[in-house]
Amino acid sequence: MLIGLGLSSPSAQTNAPVVAAASDLQFAIEEIAAAFRAETGMDVRLSLGSTGNFARQIREGAPFEIFMAADETFIEDLHRDGFTRDAGDLYAIGRLVMTVAHGSPLAVDGRLDTLAAALSEGRIRRFAIANPDHAPYGMRAKEALRHKGLWERLQPHLVLGENVSQAAQFALSGNAEGGIIAYSLALAPNVAPRGAFELIPEEWHEPLRQRMALLNNAGPVAEAFYEYMNAPSARAIMERYGFALPEGE
C-alpha cells in the first residue's frame, strides 16, 4: 500500500543530492521530483522518514542537502545550531484525519465521538498513530486526543508507527481498528480506496507548519530543487494532496 521508507526514486542518479523528506510528503514529493526531472533534466534522491529521526541524523553528519520537515521547530533548532544555511522557508501546512479501513467495526468520525464510544464499550483493540516522541504527526495526534479527553484511555490500545506513513499502514491493513494519519496520505490514489477518512478540527492541535531548509553542503541541483518547490507545478501537486500553501511567509 505504502512505499517503504528509506531512499526512493530508483531512477535517480547515484550522485544526485538527497532530500530528507517527512513521510507525510511521500506521494506528493515523488510526483514533484518526477516533474522536476522532466522539466529540468536534473535528479534528486528522496529519503522518507520521521522528522525527528532526520534531525538527529543531520546532527550526526548524514549527507542530506535539503531537509523538508513536518514541524518547523526542527528546522529552527538546526539553524540555531549552525546546520542549515538559513532559517529556511515554510512550504506547507498539514492536516490530520481519522481513518478506518473498509470493514472496520469503528465508524470514521473526525470529531472522534465514535472512537470515544468504542472505547467505552470495549470495542477497540488497537488504534494507530505515529510515534509522538519524534514524529510531528504523532505529536499533533496526541494533542488532538488530549483535547478530546481520550489520550489516557487510549494508551493501552495504541500501536505506534515509526512515522506517519507506517501509522497509515497499521490503520488501513486490518492491524488496527483505525488511526490518525496525515491528510496527504489519506488522499493518495493507492491509499484512498482502502478506507474512509475525515478531517480532525485543526483547532484541536498546534498547526503542522512544515518548513524546509538547505543544509550547509547543498549544491546547485539541491538549490534548484529547493526553488522548484515554489513553481506553479509543484504547488499544484501539494494542493492536490491537501496541503495549505503559505503566501508571502
Helices and strands as residue ranges (DSSP letters): E 6-7, E 18-22, G 23-25, H 26-40, E 45-49, H 51-59, E 66-68, H 72-80, E 89-94, E 96-101, H 113-120, E 127-130, H 136-147, H 151-154, G 155-157, E 158-161, H 164-172, E 178-182, H 183-186, G 192-194, E 195-199, G 202-204, E 208-214, H 220-228, H 232-240
